[in-house]
Every structure is written in structure tokens, then in C-alpha cells.
């Protein structure tokens, strides 16, 4: 195989072409948005905004972390079965890092999954770590840091694996790398401000970025700290805060009309997508959100023909509105069948983010480059529609809490999508699972008397004032091991008492309190595994958790609400067990979609099923950055250690260093 510079692997793929080795060199670095590389961008010199090392983000100055001084990071676009090689140099002084290749199953290289203390040690400052893996999973994938909160600060990007045998290839004329829509939420401050958080303000989305570009508005809505915090996860009681404790951004001005002065002040460019009238284009949507709100995507006067989710091809479905949660990907075909001109690509944050009235725009342009440049289009002179001027919703895909399997319904679940018949797997659909897991997740308010005691050194998030949140799955808050079990299995015997699950907990864990330990579920290699993921909240909220399974993909067997009167966790489990006939509620003819990330309806459930055919230790977690950070995750061990692939010679190791003090002193 021949090695190519990474950008040379972005090509039209052929089934007869030999795979390539695609090499990328990245530098992870602490950097600045609207920093000095942007020169006079903020003062109206638009050409300065397009310097290759200028990160405009939402037009506000902010510290960030970057890969090659880009947000999003460099796009990887390859063909199926190419070999991806990324040399990652960590220049983030004082910080370790790691990159997870979301959607890549790493069947041959599980130690390249990029999860610190599960599949690898975090990469220390000054070190280079070489990621090498086969691009075996076609479709729209992406990558992001799995270390700390670096993803929320800029470490994310697109990973496109084109498939020369794509089942939907006849539906589009062009598949252009520049037609990626990667959506992220953005804050005015580094994410670490909210770790664990401040009493005087709460974590909140300040802007939305489309391909790293957007504009910050502080006058699109009015809300208070107490109202906003109650939409997060506060108890049902009302809450108030002294006026001097309110963050100034929590009380923005009332709505007002867009003025010429506003237009002059908005000195950050928008993303531009170009199309030619009469052609059909494949667009790829990546939801790279870190916070708690789904993204709603609409395109002015255009419909979207959905052809893929999470890399898996589906039978085409035409929709008007697409909703995605963190970690999900959707591909659609856009037919450029409107009059030549410019149209708004519109993304708004929904759910409890409705109260913030946050939305962002990109430009879909039919204008030939010879008539007007991208730089000009990125600064529209036309006012975008306001929050109170919504587009018609029409057929909406993946809206939270939608009822599934309702023929002719305008609201379509992700579970309603259907794989192509060639991918029908009745053996999996109709199997009697070897292992069934019922996994209830939630957050709870920590007892401050315990949290701030000698025994209270656990991860938590301050929502507001003294309300402190901890994440759990089956009443267990995840604690990482001091080493990655996949690559240092010889140390497992030293921490056996740290592993736990719902039926086996350390003696220190009390029955009526959350247990802090390493939550591990074990299955045999090639088991058929069914997981029912259950939102264990007491009431329906506008909060919808996305869960991601590493190392595998699954079929979605059903989604729905738990009956209102079913409050106890044990009753929810019993109800779900009773609702699990042969096909879990799906119509007999339904061919369920394959995904690796799925949203769970509020106070509801999603049932997934997969073959555990990839031996290793794999993370299962809520894809909200802060919920993962406060313990809402677990490890799935597939197979025995001796069935797992061994890391290559010299693979980095880490762990506790606690030698006998006297022996050390004796050496001095």
C-alpha cells in the first residue's frame, strides 16, 4: 500500500482501486478564537476573517483548544478500507488528551478507540501518539476528544468514509466534502468554568456554530437564573437567587429589531454551501453538541431526503425538519430545484433551550463563484428570519418523545427509519438475547453535608447555587480505573474490588445511596445483547439523553414512554420486561435501522440489540459532555481478556505510582 498525504485521500471512490494509507499530522494546541491571527476581522476588515489560522467562532474572543489551529479540526475524507494514520502532537501545556473516532468500531485495533483509562492512557503534554486504524465503517462519522471537556472547547471534526457500493448512490449527483454540516453549541467561556461550576451562574449555551462559524446574540430572549436552572434538573420547588448572584448574561435585553448598526457589529462570517440548479447533492450532518439541547435543522424552501443515520444506509425518507442530538449523524439528499438565489440554512436549539431562543444560520447559495465569492456570501446583507418567524415544521424526523410506528404520522422516530432489505438481519431481530440489561440513568442532587466532607471527593456539577448534580446508571456513578484495562490487563487483579454492577457492589456501598465504583457489565464473545436504556426521571422534561455505544453498532428495537404511574425503578423494569414480545413492539415487516448513538425519550426508554462480536472493554455513556463527566457511563466487557487483541509492542502505559517509601529512601 502506498502512503498519501491525508488531503489526497479525499476522492471519488472506486471498488477496484487499491486502498491507500492516508497520513495526517495534527498539533493539539491551546489557542484563541478571534485572536491576533484574525487581525482586524472584528473591526470590519472582512478579508482578515479568512486567514487560514483565524478562528472566528461566534465572533467573540475566547480561549480554545484546536487541532492545527482549526475549529472544527481538519476533515478526514477517505474511502472504505483506507488506512488512517494520525500523528497527534500534544502542545496543550498542562493538559493530556486523546481522540475518539466516533463510529469507527476498531475491530482490529481496539486500543485506538481513544478513551482515556479504558483503551489507552491519555497523551501527556509534549508527546506524540500515533493513531492507526482501518476505515472499515463507511458513512458519516466524526472524531472528538474524550479527555476532560476539550470537545466543548474545540476538539471535534468530521470523518467521512465514502463507500463505492453505497446503496443510495443513484439518488445524488455529487458528494462534496464541503457539504458537511457539523453543528456545535458554544459558550463564551472555557468549559472548565463549569467544572464543577459556580453558584452565581449555570452552564448554558451562548451560541450555535455551523462548521465553526456563527454569531453571538445576547438579545434574542429573556430568562432568569432560577427559570433556566429549573429547566435543567432542579427539584420541583421554586428557586430564587439574590440579584447580585445573577450572571449578567442570564438577563439579556428584550427582543428588538435588527438594525444597520447591528449588521455592522456582526463581524464574523457564516458558513456558505454552494449548489447548482438542477443537481442533487449529498449533505452530511454531524451533531457535535456538548450540552443538553437537540438541534433542529431546516433549509429554506427545500426538503431533505434522508438516506443514512450514523453511517448506516436507510431507505429514503423525505422530511422538512431534522432533529439531532449529540453524537448522531444523518445524511440527506438536497435537490437544488428552487430559483437561483440564496437561502437560509437554519439551526435552532430546542428542548429546554427554547427559553434561550438560540439559533444560527448558514447560507445555501445557487450563485456561481464567478458572480459572487464565498467571502461576500459569508456576510449576508439580508436580515435572517427571527425566532418568532418559524418555518413550517412539516414532516419532522427524530423529535424527542415522538410516538413510533404510527403510519402516516408527520412526526417520525429514528426507530421508524428502515434499513435496506439487503441488510435485514432477522436472526438478530428474532433472537432470544443471551444477555438482557435494563439500565436506568438519571442525575441526583448531592447531599452537601456529605459532598463537602472528607468522604465527598467525587465528581459533581454545580447547576446553580448549592444544587450539585451527580450522574448515575442503575444507582452507580462511574469511577475510572487508574489504568486502561484493555492495554494493561495484568493490573486487573489489583482492582477487582473496584468493579461493580447492580447485583454486585463493594461492601462500602450502602443500599439506599449511590455507589461510586467502576460500573462493568460482562458478556461473552458473540452474545446477542439487548439493552433497554431508561430515563429514570420522575416526570417528563424537555431533556433527552443521547447514549453512545463504542465498538459496535446496534439495531433500534423500539422507543416509547414509561406509563405515568410507574415510578419505582423496579416497576419500570418489570413493565419493560412485559412489553418485550418477539420483536419488541415493532411491526413484523419492519427492518430497523442501525445506529451507534440514540436519543432516549424523556421518562421513556429505547431498546437496542447487537451482537457482541468485538472483544474488548467498551464505553457506554450519555453523550452530553457534563453527564459523562459526572459519572453517567459504564464499561461493557466483551469476552475474556485472553480473547482480546493485544496492543502493539511499546504501547504507552500508566497507573498509580506508590512504591514503598523506605525502599525509595534507601536508594538515595
BELRA-V508020 format. One record per run of one state. SS is the DSSP state (~ for helix, > for strand, _ for the rest). FROM is the first residue (numbers start at 1). LEN is the number of residues. If there is no record, write none. Layout:
BEGIN
SS/FROM/LEN  SS/FROM/LEN
END
This chain:
BEGIN
_/1/2  >/3/3  ~/6/4  _/10/11  >/21/13  _/34/2  ~/36/3  _/39/2  ~/41/3  _/44/2  ~/46/5  _/51/6  >/57/1  _/58/4  >/62/6  _/68/2  >/70/1  _/71/5  >/76/4  _/80/3  >/83/9  _/92/5  >/97/1  _/98/1  >/99/4  _/103/7  ~/110/3  _/113/3  >/116/1  _/117/3  >/120/1  _/121/2  >/123/1  _/124/4  >/128/7  _/135/4  >/139/7  _/146/5  ~/151/3  _/154/2  >/156/7  _/163/6  ~/169/3  _/172/2  >/174/1  _/175/2  ~/177/3  >/180/7  _/187/4  ~/191/4  _/195/12  >/207/4  _/211/2  >/213/1  _/214/11  ~/225/8  _/233/10  ~/243/3  _/246/2  ~/248/3  _/251/9  ~/260/6  _/266/6  >/272/3  _/275/5  >/280/8  _/288/7  >/295/5  _/300/2  >/302/1  _/303/1  >/304/6  _/310/2  >/312/8  _/320/1  >/321/4  _/325/4  >/329/7  _/336/6  >/342/8  _/350/1  ~/351/6  _/357/2  >/359/7  _/366/8  ~/374/4  _/378/18  >/396/2  _/398/13  >/411/2  _/413/1  ~/414/3  _/417/1  >/418/2  _/420/1  ~/421/3  _/424/2  ~/426/4  _/430/5  >/435/11  _/446/2  ~/448/4  _/452/9  >/461/4  _/465/2  >/467/7  _/474/2  >/476/3  _/479/10  ~/489/10  >/499/3  _/502/2  >/504/1  _/505/10  >/515/9  _/524/4  >/528/8  _/536/10  >/546/4  _/550/4  >/554/8  _/562/7  ~/569/10  _/579/13  >/592/1  _/593/1  >/594/2  _/596/1  >/597/3  _/600/4  >/604/8  _/612/4  >/616/7  _/623/2  ~/625/5  _/630/3  >/633/6  _/639/2  ~/641/3  _/644/17  ~/661/7  _/668/1
END
